[in-house]
Amino acid sequence: MLSENAERENAARADNAVWFPSKVDTLVGILLAVPPLSAMWTLLGALRAGHGLDALLGYALMPVVLILVIYGALLFPVTYGITGDELIVRSGWVRARVPLERILAVIPTHAPWSAPALSLNRLEVSWGPGRLERTRISPRERDRFLELLAARTGLERHGDALEPGAAMPGTFAAPEPLTTGG
């Protein structure tokens, strides 16, 4: 558990971040809207049918509340912050922090795998060779995000990718994007 001073320092650092909200694809937005809308439809149907309070609470209202709590805890807001020394990835109540000096590469991807991103037009940020040392994000202001991240990491921009330049000794090639066999 973090000390009170460390928590204050993290909060101050996050306050000084430049924040980028996630881009939201229409298809992803529609897919995310289906569960709460169907739960509310069920609730309205139960109300119109005149079911008792027990039925309303147990079968109709609870799914609506559960979905809203899950979305609030895990999904909204999805934002990315860049401070002077770290990238902050926030998805609901979850925050991941990646020191900028550890970022090795950023490559464009359309991988549909689970990620703190509401768009399939994503950037894969790598800070090590392992699968657990990457994340996929989808900042709405992609160009501005890449320019700021390039400036703060020293990586060179090549289109929608950030890669180590010749002036960065001791770095290794960016890992290949995660793919499935077949």
N, C-alpha and C positions, 0 to 999 in steps of 0.2 A: 504494500500500500504506500502511496506517495505521502511524503510529509506535507504539512500545510504550506511551507515555503515553496516546495516543488510544484504543488497544485497552483499556487498563485503565479509562479513563473510560467507555467504552461498556459494558464488563462491569459496572462499578459502577452505572451508570444502569439497566441491565437487571435487576440484582439488586434495585433499589428499585421495580421496576414492580409494578403489580397485574396479575396474569395471569388470563386468561379462556380456558379450553379451548374448542375448537370443538364446537358441537353436531353430533351424528352422526345423520343420518336413517337409518332402517331400510333403505330401498332402496339408499342409497349404501353402507352397511355391507355389504349382501349383494353388491353389484356389486364392491366392493373385495375381498371374500373369495373370489370365484370364481377368479381367476388362481392364487393360492397353493394353494388346495384342489385345483384340477385338476392342478397340477404335482405335488403330493404324491400324488394318486391315481395319476398316471402312474408315479411312483417306486415306490409300493407294488405296482402291477401288474408292474413290471419285477422287483422282488424276488421276488414270488410265482412268476413265470414262470421264475426261475432264470437270468436273463441274466447274462453275465459282468460283471466289474468295469468294463471299458471302456464297456459299454452303460449301466451304472448311472450312471457319472460323466458321460458325454457327453450322454446323452439324458434322463435323469431327474433327477439331482441338480443339475446346472448350472441348469436353469430355476428350481428352487426357490430356490437361492442367489441367482440374478439378481433374481428378484422381491422377495425379502426385502431385498436391498441397495437396489433402486430405491425400495421403500416406505420404508425407513429413511432414505434420503438426501433424498427429495423430499416425503414425505407425513407421517411421524410424528416428533414430535408436531406438531399444528396448534394453535397458541396465539396469543393476542393480548395484548400488554402495554401498559399505559398508565403512563407515567412523568410527572414534573412537566412535561416539555417535549416528549415525543414519543409517537407510537403505534408500537409494534413489532409487525410481523406476521411470525410464524415458522411456516414449513412445512418440516419436516425440517431440513436443514442451511442452508436459505435464510432470511435475515432481511431484511426491508425496514423502513426507519425513515422515518416521516413526522413532521416537526415539527408540533406541535399548532397553532401559530399559522398554519400554512398550510391547515389543514382548513377547507373552505368549507361543506360540507354532508354529511349522512349521510341516505340515503333507503333505505327497505325495497325489496327486489327479490327475485324468484324466478328470475332469469336463470340458465340452466343453463351459461353459458360457464365456461371453466376459471378457477378461483380457489382461493386458499388457504382453502377452506371445505369441510367434510364434510357440509354440509346445503344444501338449496336454499332454505331460509328465511334469506335473506342481508340484509346491510346493505351498501350501496355507499357507500364513503367517497371523497369527491372533494376534491382539493387543488389543482385547476386545471381549465381548460376542455378539455384534451386527453384522449384515450383512455388515454394512458400515465400520466395523473395521477389515476387512480382504482384502487380495488381493492374486491373483494367479500369479505366476511368473514361468519362465522356464530357469534358467541359464544353459548355455552350459556346463560349468565346475561345474556340480552339487556337486560332492564330495568336491572340493576345496571351493565352496561357503558355503556349510553346515559346514565344519570345521571352516572357518573363522567366520561365524555367531555364531556358538556354542561358540567359544572362546571369542567373544565380548559380548555375551548376558548372558553367564553363564548357558545356557540351555544345557541339556545332549542330546547327539546324540544316537539315537536308529535306526539303519538302515538309511533310508532317512527321518527320523522324528527328530525334536528337541522338547524336552519336559522339563518341570520343574523337577529338581532333588530334592532329599530329602534335599539338602542344601539351598533350596530357599523357606523360610517360607513366608506365606502370599500370595502364588499364588494359583490359582484354576485350575482345570482340563481343558485341551485344549478343545475348542468347537468342536462339531462334524462337519465334512465337510458339505457344503451346498448340499442338495439333493432335488429332486422334489418328491412330494407325488405320491403315486400310486402303 
